[in-house]
Structures are given as C-alpha cells and as structure tokens.
C-alpha cells in the first residue's frame, strides 16, 4: 500500500507496481488506451468535419 | 409547452442555443473523465477477488450505460420525428448512431479484455454479451440503412421504425443477467438498492458515468450541428455564420 495524498490512499508503492498491477497491467492499460483512442476520435472526427463544412460553405458563397 | 417544443425544433434556434453550451460541456466532460481516470487508476481499491483488473470496470460500465441510454435517446428522437415530423429530431437520431456504435464497440472490447483475467476467456456466447453485440449491429445497421436510403429521402422513416423496433433489445440486455445463467456479474448500479461495492469504488464509478453522459452530449451536439450546417447550407444565416467566424 502506498502513501496518502490529500486524504486519498495511493494503492501502489512505486511506478513499477503501478504499471505491472500484479500481472494484469497489460489488460488494464490496453483497456484505458483503447478507451482514450475511441473517445478522442469521437471528438476529433466531428470537429474536423465542421472545419471542412465551413470551408465548403465559404467557398461556395464566394463563387 | 408544445409551442416551446416546436420552437426548439427550429434548426437555427437549436444551433444558436447549442453554440453557448458546446464548449463548456466538452471541457467539463474532458475534465471529469480525465480526473476520474486518475482516481480510478491510482486511488480506487483493488477487488478482493479480481485484484487490479477491477479498474477496467470504471471505463467498461459507463460505456455500457451510455450505449444503452444512447439507443433509448435515439429511439425517442425517432418517435418524435415519426409522430410530429420534426426534421431536427431525425437529425438528432442520426447523430446518435455513430457515437452509440463506438460506445458499443468500447463495451465489447473492454469487456473482452476484462474477461480474460477474470473469467479466463475473451468471449463467451452468453445472453449479456450476445445482446450487447446485437446492440452494436443495430447501430451499424442504422448507419448502413441511412447511407443506402439518404438519396431517396426515406432514410428518416426507415431508420426511425428500425430504432423503435430495436428498442426491444434494451430490456433484454438489462435483465439478461437475471433471466439466464451467465458468467457476467449482475448490475453494478441499481436505483432502488444500495450498491454491493464499497463507497471508494462506486463513487468514482458514479462520477465516471456522469463524465460519460457529458461526453455523449458534447459529441452529439458537435454531430447535430454539423448535420444542421449541411442541410441548411443554402440559407442566409448559415452563409453568414461561415463568413463571420
């Protein structure tokens, strides 16, 4: 068990145990990275689409 | 009441109102999910049986809740479109489908990764997993149907009916763990009962669910605004919006 931070108990003693997580680190970390990738893409795709639509509308009204 | 409802059905009014909400909701969702992820990874306790693998729960369960809530929301929007013929409701339903599909995919993939260290299998054909796979296929079917019928202009009606018929899958997902013998654990949250897990575990889970809800509406607003811009691109207000900012 790690130290306490602002009233919260850290559950790991060091960075190695945090990454290893008693042997299930690969499962936990891959889940979190896939989630991060899916959520980021969900925000990025419509944001880039908005920029493209805006450019198209602007070009169409200029012509 | 109905007057207000029809007023909000105006694409221009919805666009104006959502302009004020979009960035604050997005920022808040990123803050809540990011901060809570640190909490779940560093400070939440390990489970006495699953050990640290239980940390996957904090991203798997909220994705499952949102994939199902998103479907109900999509079916409601479709019903509004079919009953009152409000076009914005159809665009709202359309904007849910890709987001719902990605969340269903996330549920299945994180569930599969969680299953390996806890059940010893990546996948089992039990009722909860299979009905969640059906949910993903329903979302994908919705996207495909829209793509096929969009030019004919009948996509809203066809997708609306499919969304409402597919609603039957939601109680099957929800109660599958009670109706059939399954490897999957029972519901983590029940509105009527105290959670089976300790406060240090269910509080970060609850906050993560709130973060996912905020994220869902943030992305949905992005998508429906894009839909409005495409459909209304010939109107003066959209041209002036594109030219001014």
Interface residues (C-beta under 8 A of the other chain):
Chain A: X5 X8 X9 X10 X11 X12 X18 X21 X22 X23 X24 X25 X27 X28 X30 X31 X32 X34 X35 X38 X39 X41 X42 X43 X46 X47 X49 X50 X53 X54 X56 X57 X58 X60 X61
Chain B: X26 X33 X37 X39 X41 X42 X43 X44 X45 X46 X51 X52 X53 X55 X56 X59 X60 X63 X99 X102 X103 X105 X106 X109 X110 X113 X114 X116 X117 X215 X218 X219 X222 X223 X225 X226 X229 X230 X233 X238 X239 X242 X243
